[in-house]
Every structure is written in C-alpha cells, then in structure tokens.
C-alpha cells in the first residue's frame, strides 16, 4: 500500500513514524515543500521546542483548547502528554519539565526533536520528498492522484494524510494550501483567523516600560460580554505580550474584528487582592513615612517605572509628600492599577503562533482521523479546527492526532 503524507511538520512527522512502527511494509511518501523537515517544530519555544505540556491529567489538558477539545478526546487519551514524553525519551531525547509545566528537550535544542524522525526515516520504505510542492489532489477508483508541477507524473496512492498546518508562521511554509486540497475533496473550511498573538495598543506609553513583566494579572476584554484570562504578561514597545495575552487573544479571536474598531481591555495587576486591601497596605506605608514622596510610596507596590506612568496618566506630582496626597488621589491611583485601561488597535496576521479555524470537525471521524466524506483521506494537526493555548498544547494536539491517523492507517 502507498500512503502520501502532505506536510512535514509535527503532525506529518508523527503520522509517518507511527505508520512505520505499526507496519513497516507500507510505502510512505512524506511530501514537504521546504528544504527540510519540521521547520516550525524547530523554531517553537524560541528554538527550544516546547514538545508538550507537563500536565498529566488528560481532562485538565483538554481545558486548554478553546476549539476542538471534545474532538481531541480520543486522540489525547490514546497518546497523552505522558505517552509523548516517554516516546521521545525512548527514541533517545531526554526531556525536562520546567516550573511552568512546559516540557523541553534537556539540550534546549529543537533540532534534536526533528532529528529523531530524520533517523527513523532512513528506512527504505519511507520516501521523503523535499522541495516538493503539491498542486492538486484527485480522488479516483484506485485511491488518489497527487499532482506536482506541469509534466511531472502524478503519484498514485491508496491513502492521503493532510498535515499541512494552518497559515501561521508563513515563512516556514504554513501558507494554507491544505485548506484548498481539503475543499477540493468535499470538505468545509471554517472561518480562519490568527490566534495566540500579541496586542498592539493605541496608547504609546507601554513603550516606555517595554520588557516590564508581571507573573500574574487578570486581563479583561470587553466584547459582546467581558472575557478574561489570568496569567503572566509583559509590556512591549508596541503594546502587550506574554502567555495571558496570547490566551486572551485566542478566546476573543472570533469576537473582535480589529479592522473595525479598537478593543477595550483592562488589566488588574492585583487579581488576588481587593482594592480595599490594597489601600490598607499602602496606608500602612504612608503612616510609617508620610514625608516620603508619592512616587517612592507607589513603588512599594508596583515597579517605579510604572508608578511614573500612573502619575503621568492621572496628573499627579511624583515628588509630592505622601502625607499631602488627597485621599481621592490615592483611591484614583489604586483604581487605575486595578483596572489599567488600554485600547488594542490590532494584531499582526503574519506573526501569530497558530491559526484558529480549519477543516470542519463534524466531517472527520475523531476515533480515526479519517474523513467522513472522502474515504481514504485523513487529517492531523493544525489544518483541523483545533487550537490550544501556549505551553505545548498545540504540538501536543499535532502529535496526538498524527499518531491516531498513523495507527489507523498502519
């Protein structure tokens, strides 16, 4: 039997490896338009490759997917984060789990992850076709014909797996070709939009404190209803970034059209402390040293660079003795840091980490990853309408769905 896997990213790599380990007599054609495999895998996690999550309870893992969690259940239970951890270690790559529950190779080098597959693919029945672009896929009585450039003989196969990814990180080859192939074979594609991206704000003052980070804050977006996420974030020279921002962008991705109007957001830097408790805390500081200036008093609860911004935005004198600051100004200052107002004006569609949307999930069998519409056609990875938060969840979904497709083909 001949199988064509179109796309050499995480899902394609795991599909090919699983078929090989299940049935080494199958002829596998892994077709990749880049000059190497796993381009996006290698650059994920800043080049370290956030392989999966350290969370071991599958039900908890599934709560980290805004779209596709129910569909993923079967694949995730069959190839869980624990299974993936053990799979890579058994193939010679020691892993480590960091304090934030992200899993990386101990070498901190994403190339080591891809090297596992390159080693496996030395098998004579795996044919890796690099620098090869598919132009068309046609269903016929024998299975499928895979077409390349003009005048090239099409490849005849019995089964096809589309693992072309979404349209994020376009420079790695994820340009959305798979959606066209899927549609040509009868599938529906949902609305597509970038997800897990940073926010660019209308306000320019974040540039003054670019790089300033907070380990925990609640960011709330005002859409048709308030949507919030709590976690780490940082200010950037263009606005906001970090895990909480990425997660919030994922939750609101279909709720807000950045081409129409700015998005109102607010940031609570003290989500676990009420405003009254915060006021009591700073009043204790004031009582101990009423002649300390207002800037240094505020700097006892927030970084001084941000305290300067508070004074600037509220027109307060940073040098004024704290004992002379009216109570109303104290309350205004605390209210501001409990609900910092910002307006998001956009996000760069070329820099998103994943694509939200994809092949309609009701048209795919979640127990096999085979099409319900076109027998012999399988899907795995980001081409499906599945996306997760940062922290290894998107690679986890790709490994799991690729493994499930490979198991059923093998």
Residue pairs with C-beta under 8 A, 6 or more apart in sequence:
1 26
1 27
1 158
1 159
2 26
2 27
2 29
2 143
2 155
2 156
2 157
2 158
2 159
3 19
3 26
3 27
3 28
3 29
3 157
3 158
3 159
3 160
3 161
3 409
4 29
4 31
4 144
4 146
4 155
4 157
4 159
4 160
4 161
5 12
5 15
5 16
5 28
5 29
5 30
5 31
5 160
5 161
5 163
6 12
6 31
6 134
6 137
6 146
6 160
6 161
6 162
6 163
6 164
6 178
6 181
7 31
7 32
7 162
7 163
7 164
7 165
7 178
7 381
7 383
8 30
8 31
8 32
8 34
8 37
8 38
8 128
8 130
8 163
9 38
9 39
9 40
9 41
9 163
9 164
9 165
9 174
9 381
9 382
9 398
10 38
10 40
10 41
10 381
10 395
10 398
10 399
10 402
11 163
11 165
11 380
11 381
11 382
11 383
11 398
11 399
11 401
11 402
11 405
12 30
12 32
12 161
12 163
12 380
12 381
12 402
13 30
13 37
13 38
13 41
13 114
13 117
13 402
14 380
14 398
14 399
14 402
14 403
14 406
15 161
15 163
15 378
15 380
15 402
15 403
15 405
15 406
15 409
16 28
16 30
16 117
16 120
16 121
16 126
16 406
17 117
17 120
17 121
17 406
18 402
18 403
18 405
18 406
18 407
18 410
19 26
19 28
19 406
19 409
19 410
20 26
20 28
20 120
20 121
20 123
20 125
20 126
20 410
21 410
22 406
22 407
22 409
22 410
23 410
24 123
24 125
25 125
26 125
26 409
26 410
27 125
27 127
28 125
28 126
28 127
29 127
29 129
29 146
29 155
29 157
30 37
30 121
30 126
30 127
30 128
30 129
31 129
31 132
31 134
31 146
32 128
32 129
32 130
32 131
32 132
32 173
33 131
33 132
33 133
33 134
33 173
34 130
34 131
34 172
34 173
35 130
35 131
36 114
36 130
37 114
37 117
37 118
37 128
37 130
38 110
38 113
38 114
38 117
39 172
39 173
40 165
40 169
40 172
40 173
40 174
41 49
41 110
41 113
41 114
41 395
42 49
42 110
42 111
42 113
42 114
43 110
43 169
43 172
44 50
44 110
44 395
45 102
45 104
45 110
45 392
47 109
47 110
48 104
48 105
48 108
48 109
48 110
49 104
49 105
49 109
49 110
49 112
49 113
49 395
50 102
50 103
50 104
50 390
50 391
50 392
50 395
51 84
51 85
51 88
51 95
51 103
51 104
51 105
51 113
51 392
51 395
52 81
52 84
52 85
52 103
52 392
52 395
52 396
52 399
53 61
53 64
53 81
53 101
53 102
53 103
53 391
53 392
53 393
53 396
54 81
54 97
54 98
54 101
54 102
54 103
54 392
55 61
55 64
55 81
55 101
56 80
56 81
56 82
58 73
58 76
58 77
58 80
58 81
61 76
61 80
61 81
61 393
61 396
62 69
62 70
62 72
62 73
62 76
63 69
64 388
64 389
64 391
64 393
65 72
65 386
65 387
65 388
65 389
65 393
65 397
66 195
66 250
66 251
66 253
66 356
66 387
66 388
66 389
67 356
67 357
67 385
67 386
67 387
68 361
68 384
68 385
68 386
68 387
68 397
71 361
71 364
71 366
71 384
71 386
72 366
72 386
72 397
72 400
72 401
73 366
74 366
74 367
74 404
75 366
75 369
75 397
75 400
75 401
75 403
75 404
76 396
76 397
76 400
78 400
78 403
78 404
78 407
79 87
79 399
79 400
79 403
79 404
80 400
81 103
81 392
81 396
84 396
84 399
84 400
85 95
85 103
88 95
88 105
88 113
88 116
89 95
91 116
91 119
91 120
92 116
93 105
93 107
93 112
93 113
93 115
93 116
94 105
94 106
94 107
95 103
95 104
95 105
95 106
96 103
96 104
96 105
96 106
97 103
98 104
100 391
101 391
102 391
102 392
103 392
105 112
105 113
120 126
121 128
132 148
133 148
133 149
133 177
134 146
134 147
134 148
134 177
134 181
135 147
135 148
135 149
136 146
136 147
136 181
136 184
137 144
137 145
137 146
137 147
137 160
137 181
137 184
137 185
138 144
138 145
138 147
138 154
139 185
139 374
139 376
139 377
142 156
142 158
143 156
143 157
143 158
143 159
143 160
143 376
144 156
144 157
144 158
144 159
144 160
144 376
144 377
145 154
145 155
145 156
146 154
146 155
146 156
146 157
146 160
147 154
148 154
148 155
158 376
159 376
159 377
159 378
159 409
160 376
160 377
160 378
161 369
161 377
161 378
161 379
161 380
161 405
161 409
162 178
162 181
162 182
162 359
162 377
162 378
162 379
162 380
162 383
163 178
163 379
163 380
163 381
163 383
163 398
163 402
164 174
164 176
164 177
164 178
164 181
164 383
165 173
165 174
165 178
165 355
165 381
165 382
165 383
166 174
166 176
166 192
166 354
166 355
166 357
166 358
166 382
166 383
167 174
167 175
167 176
167 179
167 192
167 355
168 174
168 194
168 352
168 353
168 354
168 355
168 382
169 353
170 350
174 355
174 382
176 192
176 355
178 383
179 189
179 192
179 358
179 359
179 383
182 189
182 359
182 379
182 383
183 189
185 371
185 373
185 374
185 377
186 371
186 373
186 374
187 359
187 360
187 363
187 371
187 373
187 374
188 359
188 360
188 363
189 357
189 358
189 359
189 360
190 357
190 358
190 359
190 360
190 385
191 254
191 357
192 355
192 356
192 357
192 358
193 253
193 254
193 355
193 356
193 357
194 249
194 253
194 347
194 348
194 349
194 352
194 354
194 355
194 356
195 249
195 250
195 253
195 352
195 353
195 354
195 355
195 356
195 387
196 246
196 247
196 249
196 250
196 352
196 353
196 354
196 387
196 389
196 390
196 394
197 246
197 249
197 347
197 348
197 351
197 352
197 353
198 236
198 238
198 239
198 240
198 241
198 245
198 246
198 249
198 347
198 348
198 351
199 239
199 240
199 241
199 245
199 249
199 263
199 265
199 344
199 347
200 238
200 239
200 344
200 345
200 346
200 347
200 348
201 238
201 239
201 240
201 342
201 343
201 344
201 345
202 262
202 342
202 343
202 344
202 345
203 342
203 343
205 309
205 312
205 313
206 235
206 236
206 237
206 238
206 239
206 240
206 342
207 236
207 237
207 238
208 305
208 308
208 309
209 235
209 303
209 305
209 306
209 309
210 235
210 236
210 237
211 234
211 235
211 236
212 234
212 235
212 303
212 305
212 306
213 232
213 233
213 234
213 235
213 242
214 232
214 233
214 234
214 269
215 232
216 230
216 231
216 232
216 271
216 272
217 230
217 231
217 232
217 233
217 244
217 267
217 268
217 269
217 271
218 228
218 229
218 230
218 267
218 268
218 271
219 228
219 229
219 230
219 233
219 240
219 244
219 245
219 248
219 265
219 266
219 267
219 268
220 226
220 227
220 228
220 265
220 266
220 267
220 268
221 227
221 228
221 248
221 251
221 252
221 255
221 256
221 263
221 264
221 265
221 344
222 263
222 264
222 265
222 266
223 252
223 255
223 256
223 263
224 255
227 248
227 251
227 252
227 255
228 248
229 244
229 247
229 248
229 251
230 244
230 271
231 242
231 243
231 244
231 247
232 242
232 243
232 244
233 240
233 241
233 242
233 243
233 244
233 245
233 267
234 240
234 241
234 242
239 342
239 344
240 342
240 344
243 389
243 390
243 391
246 353
246 389
246 390
247 389
247 390
248 265
249 347
250 356
250 387
250 388
250 389
252 263
253 356
254 356
256 263
258 344
258 345
258 346
258 347
262 343
262 344
262 345
263 343
263 344
264 341
264 342
264 343
265 341
265 342
265 343
265 344
266 339
266 340
266 341
266 342
267 339
267 340
267 342
268 338
268 339
268 340
269 302
269 337
269 338
269 340
270 278
270 337
270 338
273 281
275 334
275 335
275 338
278 301
278 334
278 338
279 330
279 331
279 334
281 301
282 297
282 298
282 300
282 301
282 330
282 334
283 330
285 292
285 297
285 300
285 322
286 292
286 297
286 322
286 323
289 297
289 322
290 321
290 322
290 323
291 321
291 322
291 323
292 321
292 322
293 318
293 319
293 320
293 321
293 322
294 311
294 316
294 317
294 318
294 319
294 320
294 321
294 322
294 325
295 304
295 307
295 308
295 311
295 318
295 319
296 304
297 322
298 304
298 307
298 310
298 311
298 333
299 307
301 337
302 310
302 337
306 337
307 318
308 318
310 316
310 333
310 336
310 337
311 317
311 318
313 336
314 329
314 332
314 333
314 336
316 325
316 329
316 333
353 390
353 394
354 382
354 387
354 388
354 394
355 382
355 387
356 385
356 387
357 385
358 382
358 383
358 384
358 385
358 386
359 379
359 383
359 384
359 385
360 385
361 384
361 385
361 386
362 372
363 371
363 372
363 373
364 370
364 371
364 372
364 379
364 384
365 371
365 372
367 404
368 378
368 404
368 405
368 408
369 378
369 379
369 380
369 401
369 404
369 405
369 408
370 376
370 377
370 378
370 405
370 408
371 377
371 378
371 379
378 405
378 408
378 409
379 401
379 405
380 398
380 401
380 402
380 404
380 405
381 397
381 398
381 401
381 402
382 394
382 397
382 398
384 401
386 397
386 401
387 394
387 397
388 394
388 396
388 397
